Amino acid sequence: MNLANLTHLHLLLNHFPTVGFLIGLGLFLAAIVGKSENLKRASLVIFFLIALLAIPTYLSGKAAQQAITGRPDVPEALIEMHQDSALLALVFMELTGFVAWLGLWQFRRISRPARWNLTAVFLLSIITFGLMARTAIMGGEIRHPEIRTEGTVGSDTEWLKSASIATFVNTTAWAWPLNETIHFIGLSLVLGVVLVVNLRILGVMKNVSFAALHRLLPWGILGFAVNLITGILFFITIPEQYTQNVALHWKVVLMLIAAANVLYFTLFEEAWALGPGDDAPPTAKVIAASTIFLWIGVIYFGRMMPFIGGSF
Amino acid sequence: MQLAIAVAVRVLVVTAIVGVIGYIIDRSQDRRNNKGP
């Protein structure tokens, strides 16, 4: 995908983390007030899916920056502020998505999430929405001077600075190799859990009930979180290697579908009902096979980034 | 050699942190269920 298309993608995706998240938040509050368990689950699903969509939103933002950088009417400082604000918002968004998923996982196991979980989701979602709205306003101001307020450009208040992170990783001998090693450990954690859980659905080690393997899912999500953090660190450090890298584009697409697949195992009854010796229904088998296929695709395109995508 | 040790030590620290988080999630499940899966 070229810069113009990636910019289109960014302009399309950037509405989800704010508008979509607001819908999720509204549903969540309605669920708590109305004490509706189904609505609670629905809002947790929305938080999780929006957290996934926030990843390509963030990544495509760098390409959008590259497409307009150097234009006289575009203040570079404002783009940097938008980017740093987006990074902080992304951190909280992913944290919200992670805790929301844990809530869904608990719903599956014990028919309700732990009390701490809903409180944590509530607090995190409020903070995330504030940070996302702030990021969105800054993003709008880049190409809309008419809504810029006095003093927005050049104020230097960000907690997380992409430029400082990039400099740190680029000038610290152990930072990149550490990141790379941790990324592989995270990958092993994800793939290990993916294989064990999905092979059971496909009919391997049938004597194990699905409920027993369901217990492993948080370890897989933890591996995913580790790889998201380390992956974003790679991206921030040398974005030029990645923005137009076709292998990364495929990797992200496959990863998002594969990550959304985990909802099948946390939401639906079919897999959960599998006791020792039970054969999974065809739908479950199709989902299991596709999940394994998708994760192998993620690994393939990750490995192919230097070869197909021309990075490094 | 120094770099190898520096990376290895940090890898162990991060792995331990991830392990502890996973362990806590796992144990909290035990307490809630009052039994294993």
Contacts between the chains, C-beta under 8 A, distances in Angstrom:
chain1	res1	chain2	res2	distance
A	102	B	25	7.1
A	106	B	32	7.7
A	109	B	29	6.8
A	109	B	32	7.8
A	109	B	33	7.2
A	110	B	32	5.8
A	110	B	33	6.8
A	114	B	28	7.4
A	114	B	32	6.8
A	173	B	3	5.3
A	173	B	6	7.3
A	174	B	3	6.1
A	174	B	6	4.4
A	174	B	7	4.9
A	174	B	10	6.3
A	177	B	3	7.3
A	177	B	7	4.7
A	178	B	7	5.1
A	178	B	10	4.8
A	178	B	11	6.2
A	178	B	14	7.5
A	181	B	7	6.5
A	181	B	11	4.9
A	182	B	11	6.4
A	182	B	14	5.4
A	182	B	15	7.7
A	185	B	11	7.4
A	185	B	15	6.1
A	185	B	18	7.8
A	189	B	18	7.9
A	209	B	37	7.6
A	211	B	37	5.4
A	212	B	37	4.3
A	214	B	37	7.3
A	215	B	26	7.1
A	215	B	29	6.6
A	215	B	37	4.8
A	218	B	22	6.6
A	218	B	25	4.7
A	218	B	26	7.1
A	219	B	22	5.2
A	219	B	26	7.8
A	222	B	18	6.1
A	222	B	21	6.4
A	222	B	22	5.1
A	222	B	25	7.7
A	226	B	18	5.9
